[in-house]
Amino acid sequence: MKELTNSIAQLAAIIMILITLAVSTAALAQWASASDGGAAKNSATTQLTLVADSR
């Protein structure tokens, strides 16, 4: 019975670690895409302004 309890505890610990990794990866991905999106948006605005000024 003690072995079963230890196995269940190990399984729960592994599941919690995997959930933590998944949440961390998702947060990192959102942070990276937010940074890239802002830079791309500013670049597009700058290009549009330069085209408008050159006319």
N, C-alpha and C positions, 0 to 999 in steps of 0.2 A: 504494500500500500504506500509506503514511504517513497518507493521508486516512482510510482505513478504521480505522486504529488510533486516530486522534483522535476519530472518530465513536463508536467503541465506548467510549472513555474518557469522552466527554461523556454518553453514555447511562448508563454506570455511575454517574457523578456525579449525574445527575438521579434515578436510581432510589434511590440512597442518601439524597438529600435528601427524596424522597417518603416513604421508610420512616421517616426521622427525624420528619417532620411527623406521620405516622400514629401513631407511638408516643407522641409528645408530646401529641397530641390525646386519645388514649385515657387517658393518665395524668391529664390535666387533667379529663377527664370523670369518672373514678373518684374523684378527689379532691373534685370538686364534689358528686357524689352522696353521698359519705360524709359531707360536712359537712351537706348537707340532711337526710339520713336521721337523723343524730343530733339535730338540732334538732326534727324532727317527732316523734321518739320521746320526747324530753324534754317536749315540749308535750302529747303524749297522756298521759304519766304525770302531769303536773301537773293536767290536766283531770280525770283519773280520781280523783286524790287530793282535789281540791276537791269533787267530787260525793260521794265517800265521807264526807268531813268534814261536809257539809251535812245529812246524814241524821240 
